[in-house]
Amino acid sequence: MPSSSHRPRKRFGQHFLHERRVLEKIVGAIAPANEDLIVEIGPGEGALTGPLLEKVSRLEAIELDRDLAAGLAAKFPPWKLTVHCADALEFDFARFPAGIRIVGNLPYNVSTPLLFHLARYAQQVRDMHFMLQREVVERMVAAPSTPAYGRLSVSLQARFQMKKLFNVSRGAFRPPPNVESALVRMTPLDWQLPIDEDLLRRAFSARRKTLRNALPGIDFEAVGIDPGLRPENLSPEDYARLSMNSIL
């Protein structure tokens, strides 16, 4: 079991997983092989790091909290674990070889911008498994024309196959967060859809408007899309067609 000596810091959004059954379930979902290069974001006290290191020959960890980074470096041998004391929001994941597997219990206060950052490295990774606020996971996997569907849904589904794996109760964390959590798997698509993020941002900032009013100046007929629809009605494929048309 992980040590509980570290006092969770609110400014880092720290909620440490401690329930062994949940940790075992996460490792089972990841199914790591010995030769896999795992990159763990926000390992905290190493509750998941330890079980992963029992399965893989080495692991890279990215931890913003200096005290936790030092504790991890002291707890695990350096030939098994490399600790990067850095902000994952600014980290260049291209420094790792292709085929990395990224995992983490992501800080809920920066989860959305972190997901957008990680999406840039879709071609670099084999898959990603993240513990997130359940509401965020539901947005990530949401289908068009549903309340949870939005910019995050389109941007991620254009690059990844998304699958919500299971929910996790608040009691599995120390301290318990105010929200329920869920584990999600993100697997890069063989063919990633070209999405104009600025167009996507403009569309969903006016999601209640029709497309003709939300995105003026676009020839919707040229791409076979009804301008009377709303932004939430379009699939990622529709947004890819609009994105391609906007640069022609």
C-alpha positions as CSV (number, residue, x, y, z in Angstrom):
1,M,0.0,0.0,0.0
2,P,1.2,3.5,-0.7
3,S,2.4,5.8,2.0
4,S,-0.1,8.3,3.3
5,S,2.5,10.7,4.7
6,H,2.1,13.2,1.8
7,R,-0.5,15.8,2.4
8,P,-2.5,16.2,-0.9
9,R,-2.1,19.7,-2.4
10,K,-5.3,21.3,-3.6
11,R,-3.5,23.6,-6.1
12,F,-2.2,20.4,-7.9
13,G,-5.7,18.8,-7.8
14,Q,-4.2,15.8,-5.9
15,H,-6.5,12.9,-5.2
16,F,-4.5,9.7,-4.6
17,L,-5.9,6.3,-5.6
18,H,-5.5,3.9,-2.7
19,E,-8.1,1.1,-3.2
20,R,-6.2,-2.1,-4.2
21,R,-9.1,-3.6,-6.0
22,V,-9.4,-0.6,-8.3
23,L,-5.7,-0.5,-8.9
24,E,-5.7,-4.2,-9.9
25,K,-8.6,-3.5,-12.2
26,I,-6.7,-0.6,-13.9
27,V,-3.6,-2.8,-14.4
28,G,-5.9,-5.5,-15.8
29,A,-7.4,-3.0,-18.3
30,I,-4.0,-1.8,-19.4
31,A,-2.6,-5.3,-19.7
32,P,1.0,-4.2,-19.8
33,A,3.7,-6.5,-21.3
34,N,7.3,-6.6,-20.2
35,E,8.6,-4.7,-23.2
36,D,6.0,-1.9,-23.2
37,L,7.3,1.6,-22.5
38,I,4.7,3.0,-20.1
39,V,4.6,6.8,-19.4
40,E,2.7,7.6,-16.3
41,I,1.3,11.1,-15.7
42,G,0.8,12.2,-12.1
43,P,2.0,9.0,-10.4
44,G,1.7,10.7,-7.0
45,E,2.8,8.3,-4.3
46,G,3.3,5.4,-6.7
47,A,0.2,3.4,-6.0
48,L,-0.2,2.5,-9.6
49,T,3.5,2.8,-10.4
50,G,4.4,-0.2,-8.3
51,P,2.0,-2.6,-9.8
52,L,2.9,-1.5,-13.3
53,L,6.6,-2.0,-12.6
54,E,5.8,-5.6,-11.6
55,K,4.7,-6.1,-15.3
56,V,7.1,-3.9,-17.3
57,S,10.9,-3.6,-17.4
58,R,10.9,0.2,-17.1
59,L,8.6,3.1,-16.7
60,E,8.8,6.9,-17.2
61,A,6.9,9.1,-14.8
62,I,5.9,12.8,-15.1
63,E,5.3,14.4,-11.8
64,L,4.8,18.1,-11.1
65,D,5.1,18.0,-7.3
66,R,8.8,18.1,-6.4
67,D,8.3,16.3,-3.1
68,L,6.4,13.5,-4.7
69,A,9.0,13.3,-7.6
70,A,11.8,12.9,-5.0
71,G,9.8,10.3,-3.1
72,L,9.3,8.2,-6.2
73,A,12.9,8.4,-7.2
74,A,13.9,7.2,-3.7
75,K,11.3,4.4,-3.7
76,F,12.0,2.8,-7.0
77,P,15.4,1.8,-8.6
78,P,16.6,4.3,-11.3
79,W,17.0,1.5,-13.9
80,K,13.3,0.7,-13.5
81,L,11.8,4.2,-13.1
82,T,12.8,7.5,-14.6
83,V,11.1,10.5,-13.0
84,H,10.6,13.7,-14.9
85,C,9.8,16.6,-12.5
86,A,7.8,18.6,-15.0
87,D,4.3,19.9,-16.0
88,A,2.6,17.4,-18.3
89,L,0.8,20.4,-19.9
90,E,4.1,21.6,-21.2
91,F,5.9,18.3,-21.7
92,D,7.1,17.2,-25.1
93,F,6.0,13.6,-25.4
94,A,7.7,13.4,-28.8
95,R,11.0,12.8,-26.9
96,F,9.8,9.2,-26.4
97,P,9.9,6.5,-29.1
98,A,6.8,5.7,-31.0
99,G,4.5,3.2,-29.5
100,I,4.5,4.5,-25.9
101,R,1.5,3.7,-23.7
102,I,0.4,6.7,-21.5
103,V,-1.5,6.2,-18.3
104,G,-2.5,8.3,-15.4
105,N,-4.9,9.6,-12.8
106,L,-5.1,13.0,-14.3
107,P,-5.7,16.1,-12.1
108,Y,-9.3,17.1,-12.7
109,N,-8.6,20.8,-12.6
110,V,-6.4,20.6,-15.8
111,S,-7.8,17.5,-17.4
112,T,-9.4,19.1,-20.5
113,P,-6.4,21.2,-21.6
114,L,-4.2,18.2,-20.9
115,L,-6.3,16.0,-23.1
116,F,-6.0,18.6,-25.9
117,H,-2.3,18.7,-25.4
118,L,-1.9,14.9,-25.5
119,A,-4.1,14.6,-28.6
120,R,-1.3,16.3,-30.5
121,Y,0.8,13.2,-29.9
122,A,-1.7,10.7,-31.2
123,Q,0.6,9.2,-33.8
124,Q,3.3,8.8,-31.1
125,V,1.3,6.5,-28.8
126,R,-0.1,3.0,-28.9
127,D,-2.9,3.8,-26.4
128,M,-3.8,5.9,-23.4
129,H,-5.6,5.0,-20.2
130,F,-6.8,7.8,-17.9
131,M,-8.7,8.1,-14.7
132,L,-10.8,11.2,-15.0
133,Q,-13.9,12.9,-13.7
134,R,-16.8,10.8,-14.9
135,E,-18.5,13.8,-16.5
136,V,-15.4,14.5,-18.6
137,V,-15.2,10.8,-19.7
138,E,-18.9,11.0,-20.8
139,R,-18.1,14.1,-22.9
140,M,-15.2,12.3,-24.4
141,V,-17.2,9.3,-25.6
142,A,-20.5,11.2,-26.3
143,A,-22.3,10.7,-29.6
144,P,-23.6,13.5,-31.8
145,S,-26.9,15.1,-30.9
146,T,-26.5,14.2,-27.2
147,P,-26.2,16.8,-24.4
148,A,-22.6,15.8,-23.5
149,Y,-21.4,16.0,-27.1
150,G,-19.1,19.0,-27.8
151,R,-15.7,20.3,-28.9
152,L,-13.8,17.8,-26.7
153,S,-15.8,14.9,-28.1
154,V,-15.1,15.9,-31.7
155,S,-11.5,16.7,-31.3
156,L,-10.7,13.4,-29.5
157,Q,-12.9,11.2,-31.6
158,A,-11.3,12.5,-34.8
159,R,-8.0,11.0,-33.5
160,F,-8.9,8.2,-31.2
161,Q,-11.2,5.3,-30.7
162,M,-12.8,6.1,-27.3
163,K,-14.1,3.6,-24.8
164,K,-15.3,4.2,-21.2
165,L,-14.2,1.1,-19.2
166,F,-15.6,1.5,-15.7
167,N,-16.7,3.9,-13.0
168,V,-14.7,4.5,-9.8
169,S,-16.3,5.6,-6.5
170,R,-15.1,8.6,-4.6
171,G,-14.0,6.4,-1.7
172,A,-11.2,4.9,-3.8
173,F,-9.3,8.2,-3.4
174,R,-7.5,10.1,-0.7
175,P,-9.0,12.7,-0.2
176,P,-12.3,11.7,-1.8
177,P,-13.1,14.1,-4.7
178,N,-16.5,15.8,-4.9
179,V,-17.2,13.9,-8.1
180,E,-17.4,10.3,-9.4
181,S,-14.6,9.1,-11.6
182,A,-14.2,6.7,-14.6
183,L,-11.4,5.0,-16.5
184,V,-11.2,5.6,-20.3
185,R,-9.2,4.0,-23.0
186,M,-8.0,6.1,-26.0
187,T,-6.6,4.2,-29.0
188,P,-5.3,6.2,-32.0
189,L,-7.1,5.7,-35.2
190,D,-5.2,4.4,-38.3
191,W,-6.5,7.4,-40.2
192,Q,-6.9,10.6,-38.2
193,L,-9.5,13.1,-39.3
194,P,-8.2,16.6,-40.1
195,I,-9.9,19.0,-37.8
196,D,-9.6,22.8,-37.8
197,E,-9.6,23.5,-34.1
198,D,-10.4,27.2,-34.6
199,L,-13.5,26.2,-36.6
200,L,-14.5,23.7,-33.9
201,R,-14.0,26.3,-31.2
202,R,-16.2,28.8,-33.1
203,A,-18.9,26.2,-33.7
204,F,-19.3,25.1,-30.1
205,S,-19.1,28.6,-28.7
206,A,-22.4,29.1,-30.5
207,R,-23.8,25.6,-30.1
208,R,-27.4,26.8,-29.7
209,K,-27.3,28.6,-33.1
210,T,-27.8,27.0,-36.5
211,L,-24.6,26.3,-38.5
212,R,-25.3,29.2,-40.9
213,N,-25.3,31.6,-37.9
214,A,-22.5,29.9,-35.9
215,L,-20.1,29.6,-38.9
216,P,-20.9,32.4,-41.3
217,G,-19.1,32.4,-44.7
218,I,-18.9,28.6,-45.0
219,D,-20.5,27.0,-48.1
220,F,-22.3,24.1,-46.4
221,E,-24.0,23.0,-49.6
222,A,-20.6,22.3,-51.1
223,V,-19.9,19.6,-48.5
224,G,-23.5,18.3,-48.3
225,I,-24.3,19.6,-44.8
226,D,-27.7,21.1,-43.9
227,P,-26.9,24.7,-42.6
228,G,-30.1,24.5,-40.5
229,L,-28.5,21.9,-38.2
230,R,-26.8,22.9,-35.0
231,P,-23.1,22.3,-34.2
232,E,-23.9,19.4,-31.8
233,N,-25.6,17.5,-34.7
234,L,-22.5,17.0,-36.8
235,S,-20.2,14.0,-36.6
236,P,-16.4,14.2,-36.4
237,E,-16.4,13.2,-40.1
238,D,-18.7,16.2,-40.9
239,Y,-16.3,18.5,-39.1
240,A,-13.4,17.0,-41.1
241,R,-15.2,17.8,-44.3
242,L,-15.9,21.4,-43.2
243,S,-12.3,21.7,-42.1
244,M,-11.0,20.6,-45.5
245,N,-13.5,22.9,-47.3
246,S,-12.4,25.9,-45.2
247,I,-8.8,25.7,-46.4
248,L,-9.6,25.1,-50.0
